[in-house]
C-alpha cells in the first residue's frame, strides 16, 4: 500500500481532522522511518502506518482507538537493530570487563580504583586471555561482539555454547599452554534478550532444563570441559543485552539451586534493564488494560503457553511488556501487539513463534 493511501486509511479510522493529521503525521513518520518500518516480520510491502491503521480498525469505537493509539505513541518500547548492535559493542568494555577487573584487583591486592595498575597486572592479562565467550542464541550478535572487542582473541569467542569435541580439544591445547589452574578462568554466556529467565534455568519433571543449565551440566560431565574449568574458581557470567528484573531474579534463583555451594562464582549482568514500571498487569488503571482484557482470543493457548501459568492477555507468564524487538516480538509482550496468525485478533507487529501447537 502506498504511503498516501496508508495515511488516508489511518485518518479515516481515527476520524482525524486536517489539524489532527498535521499534528500526528510528522511524529508517526519519524517513528516509522527510524524504527518501526524496519520490523523484520512484516510481510513484503507492509509498513508500520498501514499496519497501525488496520490494527486500530479492529477496536469497536473511537474512544478505544484513541486509547490504543496513545498507548503505541507513548508507551511502546521498540529496540531497533542499531540499538542491539550498540548493546553488543559495549557489553564487554562496560559490563563484563569491570567484573574481570574486580577479580584481578582482589587477587592482586590492588585497590580497585587504581585502574591503571590493575589493567597492567599479569593477573588481569591472564584472566582476560583465558576467558571463553559463547553465544546462547543467534541473537547474541557474536560477529558484532567479536569485531567490537579487538583486545580479545577470536579464538576465545564462539558463536554457540554447543562446542564440538574437536573444537574443545583445540581450546584445551591453547589454554593449557598458559599454565593456569584451572585453564579457563571465566565463562561468559552472551544473549540478546530475556523476559522471564525460564529459557535459562527451570525445573521440569524433577530435572533441570534451560540453555544455561544444559551448558553447565556439560561442563561438569564432559571430560575436556572438566579439564578446563573448576567451580567456583572459574567464574560464570551471563551477559544479556536487554532483560527484565524478573528475568534476572529467575536466572539467579535457578543458578543458586543448580550450583548450590558454588553459587559465588555466578554473575548476571544486563546492558539495558527493562524496569518493572513499563509493564502492564491485570488491575492496573491504565486504559489500555481494558482493551487487553476485552480483545483476546483464548483459542491460541496450548500446552506450551500454559507453562507460563497464565493466559496470554498480558503475554507469556503475564509479562505485560509493551516491547517489540526489531526481528520479532517476544511472547512475554502484550497479546494485542503480536497475536498469532489465525487468531481473531489482528497483530500490530506479527510474531513468528519457535513453538508450534500439536493440536
Phi, psi and omega in degrees: 000132180292155184302319182296320178292320178297318178299317181295319179298315180298317179298321179293316180298318183274355181056047182278146170276166175305326178293321177297316180299316181297329181279317189271328187301314180298323179296312181297321181295320178296314180298318180294314182294318185281329188222293200295327179296339182275004179301126192280350181260006171292143177292159181306130180090343180283141175230168187299313185298319176297313179299320179297316181298314180293324178293314180295329184295341181282344179280141197286327183226163184302323180298318178296320179295323178293320177299314181295318180296314180297323179297315180295319184289327189256332190238348180296135175248119181238117179264108183282167180301319181296324179292318179293325175298319179296317178300318179296323183291324184264356184302315182286303186296327187260342186232321182271311182303320177304326178291322176293322177296319178301315181294318180294319180297319179294319180295319182279346185072028180260134175304137185300330182283353173275067190300317182298320179294320180294315180299326182276355185286149176296326180300314180293319180301317181290322180295312180296320183286341181253011177273135180254133180246128181228141175278140177267346179200173177298332182287355182292347177055048184299324179298317179290320178301317182295313182292334184275352185230078185289344178286348178261146177280140176300336183285352178250007181241127186233142182298325185227158175274353181267079185276141179289162177300320180298316180292322178296321179293322175297317179295319179299314180297321181294313185283328181295335179297335184283339178080011179283154178223105002284158182300320178262116184269342179204142174245124178246123180251118187256139177209163185270322189203143170213131179255322183244338181083355185290338178283353180262310178220134170197159177254128175225123178053040174082003180234162181275135175235169179112153188290327177287318177300319179297316181294314182294325176299320180295321180294336180270344186250330184279132186301316181292316177301319181297334177278345183263326186237155173209120180267140010267005181299319176280123180277145177243122179237117173266115183247115183247134183289325176212133182201158176270162174299324178301317180296316181299315180298318181293319179296315180295320179294318178296320179295321180297319179290324184283314186273335179054248186294343181266012187297336182296343180274355189257134179220146173240133175229141184234129180288310180237106178279134175263110188288150183301331185291348177279346186275156173248151178212161179304136180096345175297151181272004177295132183303329182294338179301320179297323177292320179299324179286320186284316185260090183212144179239102184289348182293345181280350182289144178211189183299324180291313184294330182288347175296339178284348176083002179219172168285187186254012181305319179251021178092173180302134181058024178065031185303321176066022184280136171268048195245138172229130172265148188301333183262344180185163177257125180299145177285355172280353177279168182302135184304322182299337179282327191231013185321131188288161176301137183097347177283157175285351179258135178272136180273146171279320177234091183306141183250142171260121183269144174278343185246132179250134179292143178266008178084000000 
